[in-house]
Amino acid sequence: MTEDAFPDEFALLQARFPKAIFSHDAALFLHGMSEREPIPLSVSVESGYNSRALKEQGVKIYYVKPEWHALGVCSADTPEGNAVKAYDKERTICDIIRKRASLDVAEFNHAVKSYISSKDKNLARLSDYARTMNMESRVWDAMGVLL
């Protein structure tokens, strides 16, 4: 890394908090499904996780059921080329539908349209995640207009 290069905030955060998984708008960004860089970064941790240090870093934290924490974890490359743990596209779609009320409408629509038009989408996996997370009808209501 050159002296004038920006540090890789994603990789630094992951190294310091290995149980944190990039989610929501951070995962959208890592998968190229967002038009803007996520500020602050958002991560998901198991409910009950001591997140004081994460909060001090200014990170947006989502608490998930322990049985959902590992659901859809994949490796994603940061803009600087480092691999970090993030939720895959399907899990991220479920997450943003679950938190739709707190998301910017334009960003939500862009993310869903990006997913629908992506060549590597996996609707069977999306359906499995939606079933596991008890939100099948919400997912298909959100996706149905565009499919």
C-alpha positions in Angstrom: 0.0 0.0 0.0 1.3 3.4 -0.9 1.5 6.2 1.6 -1.2 8.2 -0.1 -3.6 5.3 -0.5 -6.7 5.2 1.6 -6.9 2.4 4.1 -9.3 -0.4 3.4 -11.9 0.3 6.1 -13.7 -3.0 5.3 -10.6 -5.2 5.7 -9.5 -3.3 8.8 -12.9 -3.6 10.5 -13.1 -7.3 9.6 -9.6 -8.0 11.0 -10.5 -6.3 14.3 -14.0 -7.8 14.5 -13.9 -11.3 12.8 -17.5 -12.2 14.0 -19.0 -9.2 12.2 -20.4 -9.9 8.8 -20.9 -7.0 6.3 -24.6 -6.7 5.7 -27.4 -4.4 4.4 -26.0 -1.3 2.6 -22.4 -2.5 3.1 -23.2 -5.8 1.4 -25.1 -4.1 -1.3 -22.0 -2.0 -2.0 -19.6 -4.9 -2.0 -21.9 -6.8 -4.5 -22.2 -3.8 -6.8 -25.9 -3.3 -6.0 -25.7 0.2 -4.6 -24.9 3.5 -6.1 -23.3 4.9 -3.0 -20.6 4.0 -0.6 -22.0 2.9 2.8 -21.3 5.5 5.5 -21.3 4.3 8.2 -20.4 0.7 7.4 -23.1 -1.8 8.5 -22.5 -5.3 9.9 -24.6 -8.0 11.5 -23.6 -9.8 14.7 -25.4 -12.4 16.8 -27.9 -11.0 19.3 -26.1 -10.9 22.6 -22.7 -10.0 21.0 -20.9 -7.3 23.0 -20.7 -4.6 20.4 -19.4 -1.6 22.5 -16.2 -1.4 20.5 -18.0 -1.6 17.2 -20.3 1.2 18.3 -17.3 3.3 19.2 -16.0 2.8 15.7 -19.3 4.3 14.4 -20.5 1.1 12.8 -24.2 0.5 12.2 -25.0 -2.8 13.9 -27.8 -5.2 13.1 -28.4 -8.0 15.7 -29.6 -11.3 14.2 -30.8 -14.6 15.7 -27.8 -16.9 16.2 -29.3 -19.5 13.8 -29.4 -16.8 11.1 -26.0 -15.4 11.6 -24.1 -17.8 9.3 -27.0 -17.9 6.7 -25.7 -16.7 3.4 -22.1 -15.8 4.4 -19.8 -15.5 1.5 -16.5 -13.9 0.6 -16.6 -10.5 -1.1 -13.8 -8.4 -2.4 -13.5 -4.8 -1.2 -12.8 -2.0 -3.7 -9.1 -2.4 -2.7 -9.2 -6.1 -3.5 -9.2 -7.6 0.0 -11.6 -10.5 0.8 -14.0 -10.0 3.6 -17.1 -11.8 5.0 -20.4 -10.5 3.7 -23.8 -11.8 3.2 -24.5 -13.0 -0.4 -26.9 -11.2 -2.7 -29.9 -13.4 -1.7 -29.4 -12.9 2.1 -28.8 -9.2 1.5 -32.1 -8.9 -0.4 -33.9 -10.6 2.5 -32.2 -8.2 5.0 -33.2 -5.1 3.1 -36.7 -6.2 2.6 -36.9 -6.9 6.4 -35.6 -3.4 7.1 -37.3 -1.7 4.1 -38.9 1.1 6.2 -35.5 2.3 7.3 -34.0 2.3 3.8 -34.0 5.1 1.2 -36.7 4.2 -1.4 -34.4 4.9 -4.4 -31.6 2.8 -2.9 -34.0 0.0 -2.1 -35.4 0.0 -5.7 -31.9 0.2 -7.2 -30.8 -2.8 -5.1 -33.8 -5.0 -6.1 -33.6 -4.0 -9.8 -29.8 -4.8 -9.7 -30.5 -8.2 -8.2 -33.2 -9.0 -10.7 -31.0 -8.1 -13.6 -27.9 -9.9 -12.3 -26.8 -12.9 -14.2 -25.7 -14.8 -11.0 -29.0 -14.4 -9.1 -30.3 -17.6 -7.4 -34.0 -17.4 -6.9 -34.1 -20.9 -5.3 -31.6 -19.8 -2.7 -33.6 -16.5 -2.2 -36.7 -18.6 -1.6 -34.8 -20.9 0.9 -33.6 -17.9 2.9 -37.0 -16.2 2.8 -38.6 -19.4 4.1 -35.9 -19.8 6.9 -36.4 -16.2 7.9 -40.2 -16.5 7.9 -40.6 -13.8 5.3 -41.5 -15.6 2.0 -44.6 -13.5 1.2 -42.8 -10.2 1.9 -39.9 -11.2 -0.4 -42.2 -12.3 -3.2 -44.4 -9.2 -2.8 -41.3 -7.0 -3.2 -39.8 -9.0 -6.0 -43.0 -10.0 -7.8 -43.5 -6.6 -9.5 -40.1 -6.8 -11.1 -39.9 -10.5 -12.0 
